[in-house]
Amino acid sequence: LLSVLCLGDCELHTSCGIQKCTTDFVSFTSHLNAALEDFDLEFCKALRAYSVCTYRNSKACRGNLVYHSAVLGIGDLMTQRNCTKNGPTSSTNSEMTHDPCNYSGHTEEREHQGGEKTPPPTYLFCGLFGDPHLRTFKDHFQTCKVEGAWPLIDNKYLQVQVTNVPVVPGSSATATNKITIIFKSYQDCTDQKVYQAMTDDLPAAFVDGTSGGDERARSLHIVEKVSGRYIEMHARYIGTTVFIRQLGHYLTLAIRMPQELVMAYEESQDLQLCVSGCPSGERIDHSGHLPLPVLGALLPGAAAPHSPSGYTLETATTKCHEKMLVKDIYFHSCVFDLLTTGDANFTAAAHSALQDVEALHPSKEHWHIFPRSGGDGVGRDSKFFGLLCLILVAYL
């Protein structure tokens, strides 16, 4: 039965780690009795644990004949015993059951090693959409210019860079037309992977043509939700999820990442929009308040004129209200973008950005952000009214 598991020869390949996998498999199965009713169940659990262990060592054991013989032997034995690839694994050895390529399992490993309960990891959210509007990891909401290439995230595990281009001739308004993401090499879980999306080119694969890891581990993979329009990236080994969408001619991005990994960066990597927000010279909003362009309201009784976009405040508000019933900052972003650009696709961008928040943000009570001025934040009663009109002149 175990003729494929050459224990003696494995001693020549200790750096590979296959000997430990094999030894553990033997310990899992040596006490089993084929005459017992639960033999197949326990044997399959041991085989799955063996398979997980060999996968963890696949990089170090590349080219090792003993390793490849073991992999083939595992496949044969699983076929003979009708074992499924997915299912429980033997749990008498904590090292065997822990998956180093699953971030959610790191807490359990630390608890086992230290003997103390550790709190569950804290996750943070960052999003970029529209004209462009940025929600930082600290839940600060900003509207920025940031034309050209800017880093959203730059830490030990991940780099995310966006490129923003002008939207309206003669205006400082910009939107994102290119996103580059680098997943850095991490242990045996993944080699460095680079992903790049551009307007009208939202691939479901990395630049090397692959779409993710081995089917059994799936430590890093891409899921295409809507062809050419919406993809999700799941980096299980760092507990990170990324959504990228194309709406109209521009891209949106949303990301959830563990706080301890977000903060794993050097002093030289301090320019990160998701961490520190936009530089003050690049911001269009006023101390976190979104400046809704309001036209003509200074003239009591006057008919509301059209902005250069072709929308009035009333028509833009009505259009955005079709998608978003709650008048939070995402609703105001929608109105702002319509008045600025006249592009109705920005309505869908704001709506989708809020959907991404609801899918990825860990705290439901923080999904919605409301202007601190109270009420709608639009119209003659806003205490920011004078400021908004002045900003409109400068922005358009």
C-alpha positions in Angstrom: 0.0 0.0 0.0 2.8 2.4 0.9 5.3 1.3 -1.7 5.3 4.9 -3.2 6.4 6.4 0.1 10.2 5.8 0.1 11.1 7.0 3.6 14.8 6.1 3.3 15.5 8.1 0.2 13.6 11.1 1.5 16.4 11.7 4.0 18.4 13.0 1.1 16.0 15.8 0.5 15.3 17.3 3.9 15.1 20.9 2.5 12.2 19.7 0.3 10.1 18.7 3.3 8.5 15.7 1.7 9.8 13.3 4.4 7.8 15.2 7.1 4.7 14.9 5.0 5.2 11.2 4.5 6.1 10.6 8.2 2.9 12.3 9.3 0.8 10.3 6.8 2.3 7.1 8.2 1.5 8.2 11.8 -2.1 9.0 10.8 -2.7 5.6 9.2 -0.5 3.2 11.1 -3.2 2.5 13.7 -6.0 2.1 11.2 -7.6 -1.3 10.7 -9.0 -2.1 7.2 -11.7 -4.3 8.8 -13.2 -1.4 10.7 -16.2 0.5 9.4 -14.7 3.9 9.5 -11.4 2.9 7.8 -12.1 4.6 4.4 -13.3 7.8 6.1 -10.1 8.1 8.3 -7.8 7.0 5.5 -9.3 9.6 3.1 -8.8 12.3 5.8 -5.2 11.3 6.1 -4.7 11.4 2.3 -6.2 14.8 2.1 -3.8 16.1 4.9 -0.9 14.4 3.0 -2.0 16.2 -0.2 -2.2 19.6 1.5 1.3 19.0 2.9 2.8 18.1 -0.5 1.2 21.2 -2.0 2.8 23.5 0.6 6.1 22.0 -0.4 5.6 22.1 -4.2 8.0 25.0 -4.8 10.8 23.6 -2.6 10.4 20.1 -4.1 10.3 21.1 -7.7 12.3 18.5 -9.7 12.4 16.1 -6.7 11.5 12.6 -8.0 10.5 11.4 -4.5 8.1 14.3 -4.2 6.6 13.6 -7.6 6.3 9.9 -6.8 4.4 10.8 -3.6 2.0 13.1 -5.4 1.2 10.4 -8.0 0.8 7.9 -5.2 -1.6 10.1 -3.4 -3.7 10.5 -6.5 -3.8 6.7 -7.1 -4.8 6.0 -3.5 -7.5 8.6 -3.5 -8.9 7.1 -6.7 -8.8 3.6 -5.2 -10.6 4.6 -2.0 -13.0 6.9 -3.8 -11.8 9.9 -1.7 -13.0 13.3 -2.6 -10.5 16.1 -2.9 -12.4 18.4 -0.7 -13.3 17.4 2.9 -12.0 17.1 6.4 -8.3 16.3 7.1 -6.6 14.4 9.9 -6.3 16.7 12.9 -4.0 15.0 15.3 -1.1 17.1 14.1 -1.8 20.9 14.2 1.0 21.6 11.9 -0.5 19.4 9.2 -4.0 21.0 9.4 -2.8 24.6 9.5 -2.8 26.2 6.1 -0.1 28.9 5.9 -1.8 30.2 2.7 -5.0 31.0 4.5 -4.8 34.3 6.5 -7.9 33.4 8.6 -5.9 30.4 9.9 -3.0 32.5 11.2 -4.9 33.4 14.4 -5.5 29.8 15.3 -1.9 29.0 14.8 -0.8 31.9 17.1 -3.2 30.7 19.7 -1.9 27.2 19.5 1.7 28.3 19.8 1.2 30.9 22.5 -1.6 29.3 24.4 -3.5 32.6 24.6 -6.6 33.7 22.8 -6.0 36.4 20.2 -8.7 38.8 19.0 -10.0 38.2 15.4 -8.1 40.3 12.8 -9.3 43.9 12.1 -10.1 44.6 8.5 -10.0 48.0 6.7 -11.7 49.3 3.6 -10.6 51.7 0.9 -12.4 52.7 -2.3 -11.9 55.0 -5.3 -14.5 55.9 -7.8 -16.0 58.7 -9.9 -14.4 62.1 -10.3 -12.4 60.8 -8.3 -13.7 60.3 -4.8 -11.6 58.5 -2.3 -12.6 56.7 0.9 -9.5 56.0 2.9 -8.8 53.1 5.3 -9.7 55.6 8.1 -13.2 56.1 6.6 -12.2 59.7 5.6 -14.0 60.8 2.4 -12.2 63.1 0.0 -12.6 64.4 -3.5 -9.3 64.9 -5.3 -7.6 65.9 -8.6 -4.6 63.6 -8.5 -4.0 63.6 -12.2 -1.4 61.1 -13.5 -0.1 58.0 -11.6 -0.6 57.8 -7.8 -0.1 55.0 -5.3 -3.2 53.9 -3.4 -1.4 51.2 -1.4 2.3 50.4 -1.1 3.3 47.9 1.7 5.2 44.7 2.3 2.6 42.6 0.6 0.8 44.7 -2.0 1.2 47.6 -4.3 -1.8 49.3 -6.0 -1.4 52.3 -8.4 -4.0 54.2 -10.2 -3.7 56.6 -13.2 -6.2 59.4 -13.5 -6.9 61.5 -16.6 -8.9 64.7 -17.3 -12.6 64.1 -17.9 -13.8 67.5 -19.0 -11.8 69.8 -21.2 -10.7 72.9 -19.4 -11.5 71.4 -16.0 -9.4 69.8 -13.2 -11.8 66.9 -12.9 -10.2 63.5 -13.4 -11.2 59.9 -13.4 -9.3 56.6 -13.3 -8.5 54.9 -16.6 -5.7 52.5 -15.4 -5.1 50.3 -12.4 -1.9 48.3 -11.7 -1.7 45.8 -8.8 1.4 43.9 -7.7 0.9 41.0 -5.3 4.4 40.4 -3.9 5.9 36.9 -3.6 4.9 35.3 -0.3 6.4 32.1 1.1 5.2 29.1 -0.9 1.7 30.6 -1.4 2.4 32.7 -4.5 5.1 34.1 -6.8 4.9 37.8 -7.6 1.8 38.4 -9.7 1.1 41.6 -11.6 -2.4 42.7 -12.7 -3.2 45.6 -15.0 -6.5 47.0 -16.1 -7.2 49.8 -18.5 -10.3 51.4 -20.0 -11.9 48.7 -22.3 -9.4 46.1 -21.1 -10.4 44.5 -17.8 -8.8 41.1 -18.0 -9.7 38.1 -15.9 -6.0 37.1 -15.7 -2.6 38.4 -14.5 -0.2 39.8 -17.0 1.5 36.3 -17.2 -1.7 34.8 -18.5 -2.6 32.9 -15.3 -5.8 33.5 -13.3 -4.8 32.2 -9.9 -3.4 29.4 -7.8 -3.8 25.6 -7.8 -7.5 24.5 -7.6 -6.9 22.9 -4.2 -5.4 26.0 -2.5 -6.7 29.0 -4.5 -4.4 31.2 -2.4 -4.6 34.0 -5.1 -7.1 33.9 -7.9 -9.3 36.1 -10.1 -13.1 35.7 -10.6 -14.7 37.3 -13.6 -18.2 38.4 -12.6 -19.2 40.4 -15.7 -17.0 39.9 -18.8 -14.9 43.0 -19.4 -16.8 44.9 -16.8 -16.3 43.5 -13.3 -13.7 41.2 -11.7 -12.9 40.2 -8.1 -9.4 39.3 -6.9 -9.1 37.1 -3.8 -5.7 36.9 -2.1 -6.5 34.3 0.6 -2.9 34.2 2.0 -3.1 37.9 3.0 -6.9 38.0 3.7 -7.4 40.6 1.0 -10.2 41.1 -1.5 -10.2 43.6 -4.4 -13.1 44.6 -6.7 -12.5 46.4 -10.0 -15.3 47.6 -12.3 -15.5 49.5 -15.5 -18.5 51.9 -15.7 -18.6 54.0 -18.8 -15.1 54.9 -19.8 -13.6 54.8 -16.3 -12.6 52.3 -13.6 -13.5 51.9 -9.9 -11.7 50.0 -7.2 -12.6 48.7 -3.7 -10.4 46.8 -1.4 -10.5 45.1 2.0 -7.3 44.2 3.8 -6.2 43.3 7.4 -5.1 46.2 9.4 -1.8 44.6 10.5 -0.8 44.1 6.8 -2.0 47.6 5.8 0.4 49.1 8.4 3.4 46.9 7.3 5.2 49.6 5.3 8.5 51.5 5.5 8.9 55.2 6.1 9.8 55.6 2.4 6.3 54.2 1.5 4.4 56.9 3.3 2.7 58.3 0.1 -0.4 56.0 0.0 -3.7 57.6 -0.8 -5.7 54.8 1.0 -3.6 55.3 4.2 -2.9 59.1 4.3 -5.5 60.5 1.9 -4.7 63.0 -0.9 -2.1 65.7 -0.4 -3.8 69.0 0.6 -2.9 70.6 -2.7 -4.7 67.9 -4.7 -8.0 68.1 -2.8 -11.2 69.6 -4.2 -13.4 69.1 -1.1 -13.3 71.4 1.9 -12.2 69.6 5.1 -14.0 66.5 4.2 -17.2 68.2 2.9 -18.1 67.4 -0.7 -18.6 70.7 -2.6 -21.7 70.2 -4.6 -21.8 72.6 -7.6 -24.9 74.7 -7.1 -25.8 77.1 -9.9 -28.0 80.1 -9.9 -29.3 79.7 -6.3 -27.9 83.0 -5.3 -30.6 84.7 -7.4 -33.9 84.3 -5.4 -36.8 83.4 -7.7 -34.6 82.8 -10.7 -35.0 79.7 -12.8 -32.2 77.1 -12.1 -29.8 77.3 -15.1 -28.0 74.4 -16.6 -24.4 73.8 -15.7 -21.9 73.2 -18.6 -22.8 69.5 -18.1 -26.4 70.0 -19.2 -27.8 69.1 -15.8 -29.4 71.4 -13.2 -29.3 70.7 -9.5 -32.8 69.4 -9.7 -32.3 67.1 -12.6 -29.0 65.7 -11.3 -30.7 65.1 -7.9 -33.6 63.3 -9.5 -31.2 61.1 -11.6 -29.1 60.1 -8.6 -32.2 59.5 -6.5 -33.3 56.8 -9.0 -30.3 54.7 -7.9 -29.7 55.8 -4.3 -32.5 56.5 -1.9 -30.3 57.4 1.1 -28.8 60.9 0.7 -25.3 60.1 2.0 -22.0 61.1 0.6 -22.3 58.6 -2.2 -25.5 60.3 -3.3 -23.9 63.7 -3.1 -20.9 62.4 -5.1 -23.3 61.3 -7.8 -24.9 64.8 -8.0 -21.5 66.4 -8.0 -20.2 64.2 -10.8 -23.3 64.8 -13.0 -23.1 68.5 -12.6 -19.4 68.5 -13.3 -19.3 66.0 -16.3 -22.8 65.4 -17.5 -21.8 61.7 -17.8 -24.7 59.5 -16.5 -22.3 56.6 -16.0 -21.0 58.3 -12.9 -24.4 57.6 -11.4 -23.8 53.9 -11.8 -20.2 54.4 -10.4 -21.5 55.9 -7.2 -24.2 53.3 -6.8 -21.7 50.4 -7.4 -19.2 52.0 -5.0 -21.8 51.9 -2.3 -22.6 48.3 -3.1 -18.9 47.5 -2.8 -18.8 49.1 0.6 -21.7 47.0 1.7 -20.0 43.9 0.4 -16.5 44.6 1.8 -16.6 47.1 4.7 -16.5 45.2 8.0 -18.7 47.6 10.0 -22.3 48.0 8.8 -22.8 51.1 11.0 -20.1 52.8 9.0 -21.4 52.0 5.5 -23.0 55.4 5.1 -21.2 58.7 5.6 -23.3 61.8 5.9 -22.3 65.5 5.4 -21.7 67.1 8.7 -23.7 70.2 7.6 -27.0 68.2 8.3 -30.0 67.8 6.1 -29.6 67.2 2.4 -26.4 69.1 2.1 -27.8 70.7 -1.1 -29.9 73.8 -1.7 -30.2 77.3 -0.2 -30.2 76.0 3.4 -26.8 74.5 3.4 -24.3 76.6 5.5 -21.7 75.7 2.9 -23.8 77.3 0.1 -21.5 80.3 -0.5 -18.4 78.2 -0.5 -20.0 75.7 -3.0 -20.7 78.4 -5.5 -17.2 79.7 -5.3 -15.7 76.3 -5.7 -17.9 75.7 -8.8 -16.3 78.7 -10.5 -12.8 77.5 -9.7 -13.5 73.8 -10.5 -15.3 74.3 -13.8 
